[in-house]
């Protein structure tokens, strides 16, 4: 008999701190990038997919009532999005309904502009300093 995969991952103490203070400061962190040239979106999605094998929570939603990360079946295709404009509403998306990582890519002329948004619940107060960053010039 095949064992059913666990679809919930409990939060750790620093995750809980960020979640409990979300009414004062919503737990999202942002990295804005301007890259000369264009990214291969297929490879960006592949990188997200491979990263999710090590940190599956990047594709999970957060259940604030139970303080657990829940697998709702999101994939890298749900995380990496091509856009023509950066939607203002996106800057505070709901972590209980969408993955903990979002990457918006906007191509304009010879540049790609990126907004990488990550749940601070996963960063444990470190922000993007612990996240590998593409070789790029930041905005």
Secondary structure by P-SEA (a helix, b strand, c coil): cccccccbbbbcaaaaaaaaacccccbbbbbbbbbccccaaaaaaaaaaaaaaacccccbbbcccccccccccccccccbbbbcccccccccccccccccbbbbbbbcccbbbbbbbbbcccccccccccccccccccc
